[in-house]
Amino acid sequence: MYGPLIKAYVENVHKSILPGAKHSRKYEDFVRIVLNYLFMGQLGECKAQPRTEPGNDACEIRDLLCQNVAEGGFWKDIKEKYACSEALFEAKNKLELNRNDLRQTYCYLKPVLSLWGVIVCRSEQPAKVHAYNRTLFKNFLQARGVFILTDDDLKRMVQMKLRNQDPSAYLRDKMSEFIRSV
């Protein structure tokens, strides 16, 4: 029902939401809407986390959390292997991630929520970002990890869903690719 609208949204996001901090909340809303469409029935409604008062640097603000209600497939596997009772997504409205973006996401990973997270950003990342991500994964003894998705990845998963394919199969492939690269 919403598929054609979501498809148009992801195909035009580069025009409708410019990269940068000024539009970060709008990008987070975009990611939330797309994730809710993609993983309906596997994840509960993806909700933006409330923000705290400016200057409260000690507070952790995770962008998007979704309850993992999967009874099979990728999300069930990740729930069992990485204690992923909640799916954690960070929406980064930037073209290139930095070390702090990755470190921040790794710090959010806790046994009570999830030991695996996803960063969604605007474009494919350079090799140095992926290398640093692999280093963090190794430093955490491969017990917690993060993989990186882009706007193009979201577009591919929406296309899969429109063809009645499970978009989480794409995530399984991305995760496998990451694990094999370590």
Backbone as CSV, one residue per row, in Angstrom:
resi,resn,N_x,N_y,N_z,CA_x,CA_y,CA_z,C_x,C_y,C_z
1,MET,0.821,-1.184,0.000,0.000,0.000,0.000,0.875,1.262,0.000
2,TYR,1.854,1.315,0.906,2.726,2.487,0.991,3.977,2.341,0.133
3,GLY,4.163,1.173,-0.445,5.370,0.888,-1.197,5.748,1.935,-2.229
4,PRO,4.835,2.316,-3.135,5.206,3.322,-4.143,5.587,4.674,-3.530
5,LEU,4.952,5.057,-2.439,5.312,6.318,-1.774,6.708,6.238,-1.172
6,ILE,6.998,5.115,-0.506,8.319,4.918,0.103,9.384,4.871,-0.993
7,LYS,9.064,4.186,-2.097,10.010,4.103,-3.215,10.353,5.504,-3.725
8,ALA,9.346,6.338,-3.927,9.587,7.710,-4.398,10.396,8.499,-3.370
9,TYR,10.121,8.272,-2.101,10.825,8.964,-1.024,12.318,8.635,-1.055
10,VAL,12.654,7.334,-1.135,14.078,6.958,-1.129,14.777,7.358,-2.423
11,GLU,14.060,7.357,-3.523,14.680,7.735,-4.790,14.978,9.228,-4.864
12,ASN,14.278,10.030,-4.068,14.450,11.483,-4.136,15.046,12.090,-2.873
13,VAL,15.505,11.271,-1.951,16.010,11.798,-0.683,17.204,12.725,-0.894
14,HIS,18.035,12.440,-1.882,19.203,13.297,-2.132,18.789,14.716,-2.543
15,LYS,17.576,14.876,-3.070,17.072,16.200,-3.435,16.304,16.854,-2.290
16,SER,15.588,16.024,-1.525,14.684,16.579,-0.511,15.351,16.832,0.842
17,ILE,16.438,16.121,1.143,17.132,16.316,2.424,18.620,16.463,2.130
18,LEU,19.133,17.644,2.341,20.552,17.886,2.105,21.379,17.330,3.264
19,PRO,22.591,16.823,2.979,23.468,16.364,4.058,23.847,17.527,4.972
20,GLY,24.075,17.209,6.233,24.526,18.214,7.187,23.688,18.239,8.453
21,ALA,24.291,18.790,9.501,23.653,18.824,10.820,22.324,19.578,10.810
22,LYS,22.216,20.574,9.973,20.996,21.384,9.924,19.754,20.539,9.600
23,HIS,19.950,19.479,8.819,18.824,18.640,8.385,18.854,17.247,9.026
24,SER,19.598,17.097,10.110,19.768,15.764,10.698,18.468,15.175,11.237
25,ARG,17.629,15.993,11.845,16.364,15.475,12.387,15.436,15.028,11.256
26,LYS,15.436,15.759,10.160,14.621,15.392,8.998,15.122,14.061,8.410
27,TYR,16.451,13.891,8.375,17.027,12.639,7.872,16.675,11.478,8.806
28,GLU,16.736,11.714,10.089,16.355,10.680,11.054,14.903,10.245,10.842
29,ASP,14.010,11.199,10.604,12.606,10.871,10.320,12.487,10.044,9.040
30,PHE,13.252,10.405,8.025,13.270,9.641,6.770,13.684,8.188,7.040
31,VAL,14.782,7.997,7.760,15.278,6.645,8.057,14.229,5.872,8.853
32,ARG,13.610,6.511,9.829,12.580,5.858,10.654,11.414,5.372,9.799
33,ILE,10.933,6.200,8.913,9.804,5.836,8.056,10.165,4.653,7.163
34,VAL,11.344,4.687,6.566,11.770,3.610,5.675,11.949,2.304,6.460
35,LEU,12.575,2.357,7.627,12.771,1.140,8.427,11.440,0.542,8.865
36,ASN,10.499,1.396,9.259,9.177,0.886,9.651,8.509,0.153,8.494
37,TYR,8.673,0.662,7.297,8.118,-0.006,6.119,8.841,-1.326,5.842
38,LEU,10.168,-1.287,5.859,10.955,-2.461,5.479,10.765,-3.646,6.417
39,PHE,10.694,-3.382,7.711,10.759,-4.479,8.681,9.488,-4.649,9.505
40,MET,8.363,-4.211,8.944,7.076,-4.390,9.598,6.853,-5.889,9.855
41,GLY,6.505,-6.223,11.080,6.273,-7.616,11.443,7.515,-8.298,12.009
42,GLN,8.697,-7.775,11.688,9.938,-8.325,12.234,10.446,-7.463,13.384
43,LEU,10.266,-6.151,13.205,10.631,-5.198,14.244,9.373,-4.415,14.614
44,GLY,9.276,-4.062,15.888,8.191,-3.191,16.297,8.406,-1.809,15.700
45,GLU,7.473,-0.921,15.959,7.589,0.420,15.393,8.887,1.087,15.835
46,CYS,9.606,1.570,14.856,10.867,2.273,15.099,10.522,3.667,15.607
47,LYS,11.036,4.007,16.770,10.694,5.295,17.359,11.943,6.116,17.618
48,ALA,11.811,7.405,17.340,12.893,8.333,17.665,12.956,8.477,19.171
49,GLN,14.153,8.577,19.690,14.332,8.723,21.125,14.198,10.182,21.525
50,PRO,13.612,10.428,22.686,13.491,11.821,23.128,14.867,12.435,23.358
51,ARG,14.977,13.695,23.080,16.233,14.419,23.263,16.246,15.065,24.640
52,THR,17.436,15.285,25.156,17.567,15.947,26.453,17.927,17.405,26.249
53,GLU,17.990,18.114,27.332,18.345,19.530,27.282,19.753,19.704,26.727
54,PRO,19.976,20.744,25.934,21.336,21.013,25.441,22.301,21.185,26.613
55,GLY,23.497,20.689,26.426,24.506,20.801,27.472,24.583,19.584,28.370
56,ASN,23.654,18.653,28.237,23.688,17.440,29.054,24.478,16.382,28.292
57,ASP,25.783,16.556,28.283,26.647,15.683,27.487,26.747,14.266,28.029
58,ALA,26.357,14.041,29.260,26.490,12.717,29.848,25.364,11.778,29.408
59,CYS,24.340,12.318,28.810,23.186,11.518,28.415,23.417,10.876,27.057
60,GLU,23.121,9.580,26.967,23.228,8.883,25.691,21.899,9.016,24.959
61,ILE,21.954,9.471,23.719,20.755,9.606,22.917,20.914,8.735,21.681
62,ARG,20.253,7.607,21.704,20.268,6.731,20.546,19.196,7.242,19.599
63,ASP,19.480,7.274,18.307,18.521,7.858,17.363,17.227,7.068,17.285
64,LEU,17.335,5.789,16.916,16.143,4.989,16.666,16.275,3.620,17.314
65,LEU,15.238,3.228,18.018,15.172,1.891,18.607,13.877,1.230,18.170
66,CYS,13.975,-0.056,17.847,12.802,-0.836,17.458,12.863,-2.153,18.228
67,GLN,11.763,-2.543,18.808,11.727,-3.832,19.495,11.870,-4.939,18.461
68,ASN,12.727,-5.904,18.744,12.939,-7.029,17.844,11.919,-8.111,18.191
69,VAL,10.891,-8.255,17.353,9.812,-9.221,17.598,9.874,-10.387,16.609
70,ALA,10.972,-10.503,15.886,11.097,-11.528,14.845,11.004,-12.934,15.427
71,GLU,10.307,-13.783,14.701,10.184,-15.183,15.088,10.989,-16.095,14.174
72,GLY,11.680,-15.502,13.220,12.514,-16.274,12.305,13.386,-15.336,11.494
73,GLY,14.324,-15.904,10.741,15.150,-15.134,9.825,16.266,-14.344,10.490
74,PHE,16.749,-13.348,9.748,17.895,-12.550,10.169,17.705,-11.931,11.549
75,TRP,16.586,-11.266,11.782,16.393,-10.557,13.049,16.313,-11.516,14.230
76,LYS,15.741,-12.699,14.040,15.741,-13.690,15.133,17.168,-14.181,15.397
77,ASP,17.909,-14.434,14.325,19.297,-14.894,14.481,20.134,-13.865,15.244
78,ILE,20.003,-12.611,14.870,20.801,-11.570,15.526,20.342,-11.362,16.977
79,LYS,19.052,-11.580,17.216,18.546,-11.482,18.585,19.195,-12.553,19.461
80,GLU,19.308,-13.746,18.935,19.889,-14.842,19.708,21.409,-14.726,19.835
81,LYS,22.079,-14.354,18.776,23.547,-14.326,18.789,24.105,-13.084,19.472
82,TYR,23.439,-11.931,19.310,23.965,-10.668,19.827,23.018,-9.985,20.815
83,ALA,22.175,-10.748,21.470,21.270,-10.206,22.495,20.509,-8.982,21.980
84,CYS,20.074,-9.055,20.749,19.433,-7.908,20.088,17.925,-7.904,20.355
85,SER,17.548,-7.574,21.596,16.126,-7.466,21.905,15.552,-6.173,21.343
86,GLU,16.413,-5.198,21.129,16.060,-3.936,20.469,17.015,-3.748,19.300
87,ALA,16.490,-3.309,18.175,17.346,-2.986,17.035,17.730,-1.514,17.149
88,LEU,19.027,-1.253,17.148,19.554,0.102,17.299,20.016,0.628,15.947
89,PHE,19.469,1.779,15.549,19.860,2.434,14.309,20.284,3.864,14.628
90,GLU,21.414,4.255,14.062,21.881,5.635,14.152,21.795,6.241,12.758
91,ALA,21.098,7.346,12.631,20.970,8.042,11.344,21.969,9.195,11.324
92,LYS,22.935,9.116,10.432,23.977,10.140,10.317,23.817,10.843,8.979
93,ASN,23.361,12.065,9.014,23.112,12.828,7.804,24.408,13.480,7.312
94,LYS,25.344,12.623,6.970,26.637,13.111,6.499,27.169,12.187,5.433
95,LEU,28.045,12.734,4.613,28.620,11.951,3.525,29.712,11.014,4.012
96,GLU,30.487,11.450,5.013,31.561,10.602,5.514,31.519,10.537,7.033
97,LEU,31.499,9.312,7.535,31.538,9.089,8.984,32.947,9.346,9.499
98,ASN,33.051,9.602,10.796,34.360,9.725,11.410,34.468,8.737,12.571
99,ARG,35.626,8.691,13.184,35.870,7.743,14.277,34.878,7.932,15.424
100,ASN,34.561,9.181,15.730,33.631,9.432,16.829,32.244,8.872,16.549
101,ASP,31.792,8.919,15.298,30.490,8.344,14.946,30.466,6.849,15.257
102,LEU,31.535,6.167,14.881,31.616,4.728,15.139,31.758,4.434,16.633
103,ARG,32.661,5.149,17.303,32.859,4.930,18.752,31.569,5.171,19.518
104,GLN,30.877,6.237,19.167,29.622,6.560,19.837,28.625,5.399,19.709
105,THR,28.486,4.867,18.520,27.538,3.777,18.307,27.970,2.535,19.072
106,TYR,29.250,2.209,19.059,29.734,1.057,19.834,29.446,1.243,21.326
107,CYS,29.552,2.462,21.815,29.278,2.721,23.233,27.804,2.519,23.585
108,TYR,26.922,2.701,22.626,25.495,2.494,22.870,25.136,1.017,22.996
109,LEU,25.985,0.146,22.483,25.680,-1.284,22.471,25.882,-1.881,23.853
110,LYS,24.791,-2.341,24.429,24.800,-2.895,25.785,23.950,-4.169,25.803
111,PRO,24.295,-5.123,26.660,23.525,-6.379,26.698,22.022,-6.177,26.934
112,VAL,21.639,-5.149,27.637,20.220,-4.940,27.913,19.448,-4.516,26.657
113,LEU,20.119,-3.921,25.672,19.463,-3.486,24.429,19.842,-4.378,23.258
114,SER,21.118,-4.298,22.905,21.625,-5.009,21.744,23.137,-4.897,21.722
115,LEU,23.770,-5.917,21.186,25.215,-5.869,20.999,25.567,-5.702,19.522
116,TRP,24.561,-5.337,18.723,24.795,-5.078,17.306,23.975,-3.864,16.906
117,GLY,24.595,-2.953,16.152,23.906,-1.746,15.723,24.131,-1.464,14.257
118,VAL,23.353,-0.506,13.750,23.421,-0.135,12.344,23.529,1.387,12.259
119,ILE,24.494,1.856,11.488,24.573,3.278,11.162,24.072,3.435,9.732
120,VAL,23.123,4.352,9.541,22.647,4.680,8.195,23.177,6.072,7.875
121,CYS,23.916,6.176,6.762,24.479,7.468,6.354,24.207,7.697,4.876
122,ARG,24.664,8.808,4.372,24.267,9.244,3.043,24.977,8.537,1.892
123,SER,26.235,8.117,2.082,26.972,7.558,0.948,27.948,6.479,1.387
124,GLU,28.453,5.758,0.412,29.444,4.707,0.659,30.645,5.333,1.361
125,GLN,31.192,4.591,2.313,32.283,5.107,3.124,33.643,4.700,2.567
126,PRO,34.652,5.547,2.797,36.006,5.196,2.328,36.567,4.012,3.123
127,ALA,37.577,3.402,2.573,38.185,2.211,3.175,38.633,2.459,4.614
128,LYS,39.119,3.661,4.935,39.606,3.928,6.297,38.493,3.821,7.336
129,VAL,37.271,4.164,6.975,36.146,4.055,7.908,35.839,2.578,8.170
130,HIS,35.815,1.789,7.112,35.559,0.352,7.275,36.694,-0.317,8.060
131,ALA,37.919,0.114,7.828,39.059,-0.438,8.567,38.933,-0.130,10.060
132,TYR,38.559,1.089,10.384,38.392,1.454,11.796,37.235,0.667,12.422
133,ASN,36.172,0.461,11.679,35.054,-0.329,12.184,35.502,-1.765,12.482
134,ARG,36.288,-2.344,11.599,36.806,-3.708,11.848,37.695,-3.734,13.094
135,THR,38.505,-2.683,13.279,39.365,-2.596,14.466,38.526,-2.561,15.738
136,LEU,37.478,-1.761,15.752,36.601,-1.705,16.929,35.946,-3.057,17.183
137,PHE,35.481,-3.705,16.132,34.857,-5.022,16.263,35.829,-6.011,16.914
138,LYS,37.075,-5.996,16.460,38.095,-6.875,17.049,38.384,-6.485,18.501
139,ASN,38.451,-5.181,18.778,38.729,-4.726,20.144,37.643,-5.136,21.123
140,PHE,36.430,-5.266,20.642,35.327,-5.725,21.489,35.169,-7.244,21.412
141,LEU,36.237,-7.916,21.028,36.312,-9.380,20.985,35.232,-10.003,20.116
142,GLN,34.809,-9.277,19.110,33.791,-9.716,18.171,32.468,-10.057,18.861
143,ALA,32.256,-9.476,20.036,31.022,-9.705,20.789,29.992,-8.614,20.532
144,ARG,30.413,-7.524,19.924,29.487,-6.455,19.528,30.011,-5.829,18.260
145,GLY,29.085,-5.300,17.464,29.518,-4.747,16.193,28.497,-3.809,15.581
146,VAL,28.945,-3.160,14.531,28.145,-2.170,13.812,28.353,-2.392,12.323
147,PHE,27.269,-2.364,11.564,27.496,-2.279,10.139,26.845,-1.028,9.595
148,ILE,27.360,-0.612,8.447,27.028,0.694,7.879,26.172,0.507,6.633
149,LEU,25.042,1.198,6.615,24.164,1.225,5.446,24.136,2.638,4.878
150,THR,23.795,2.739,3.611,23.715,4.034,2.940,22.308,4.239,2.379
151,ASP,22.079,5.424,1.852,20.813,5.692,1.168,20.588,4.682,0.046
152,ASP,21.646,4.325,-0.675,21.512,3.344,-1.755,21.114,1.973,-1.226
153,ASP,21.617,1.597,-0.053,21.215,0.325,0.550,19.724,0.341,0.889
154,LEU,19.254,1.450,1.437,17.820,1.562,1.735,17.007,1.438,0.452
155,LYS,17.479,2.064,-0.608,16.786,1.992,-1.898,16.709,0.547,-2.386
156,ARG,17.815,-0.187,-2.290,17.829,-1.597,-2.726,16.853,-2.438,-1.907
157,MET,16.818,-2.195,-0.596,15.913,-2.979,0.245,14.450,-2.653,-0.044
158,VAL,14.142,-1.397,-0.342,12.772,-1.040,-0.720,12.399,-1.743,-2.025
159,GLN,13.313,-1.785,-2.976,13.051,-2.496,-4.232,12.792,-3.974,-3.971
160,MET,13.558,-4.567,-3.056,13.338,-5.969,-2.705,11.934,-6.164,-2.138
161,LYS,11.564,-5.309,-1.204,10.247,-5.423,-0.564,9.130,-5.295,-1.609
162,LEU,9.301,-4.393,-2.560,8.293,-4.222,-3.611,8.193,-5.453,-4.512
163,ARG,9.255,-6.254,-4.575,9.243,-7.510,-5.338,8.863,-8.702,-4.449
164,ASN,8.325,-8.402,-3.269,7.914,-9.425,-2.293,9.075,-10.282,-1.807
165,GLN,10.264,-9.691,-1.756,11.434,-10.355,-1.179,11.677,-9.764,0.201
166,ASP,12.313,-10.533,1.068,12.587,-10.083,2.431,13.829,-9.188,2.444
167,PRO,13.671,-7.898,2.774,14.838,-7.004,2.788,15.871,-7.362,3.852
168,SER,15.480,-8.132,4.847,16.470,-8.515,5.855,17.496,-9.491,5.276
169,ALA,17.190,-10.126,4.153,18.185,-10.972,3.478,19.361,-10.112,3.012
170,TYR,19.077,-8.889,2.626,20.144,-7.955,2.240,21.033,-7.653,3.440
171,LEU,20.413,-7.466,4.612,21.191,-7.215,5.838,22.047,-8.423,6.199
172,ARG,21.484,-9.611,6.027,22.256,-10.830,6.306,23.508,-10.855,5.436
173,ASP,23.368,-10.507,4.166,24.517,-10.474,3.260,25.527,-9.411,3.683
174,LYS,25.040,-8.219,4.063,25.931,-7.137,4.503,26.688,-7.555,5.761
175,MET,25.997,-8.196,6.682,26.642,-8.622,7.912,27.680,-9.704,7.622
176,SER,27.330,-10.637,6.780,28.260,-11.701,6.409,29.498,-11.119,5.742
177,GLU,29.293,-10.165,4.852,30.407,-9.479,4.188,31.322,-8.806,5.223
178,PHE,30.723,-8.166,6.213,31.500,-7.497,7.258,32.295,-8.525,8.077
179,ILE,31.636,-9.581,8.521,32.289,-10.596,9.353,33.454,-11.237,8.589
180,ARG,33.261,-11.540,7.317,34.330,-12.154,6.522,35.491,-11.216,6.295
181,SER,35.252,-9.907,6.398,36.328,-8.938,6.160,37.241,-8.757,7.376
182,VAL,36.832,-9.305,8.502,37.600,-9.119,9.742,38.809,-10.026,9.746
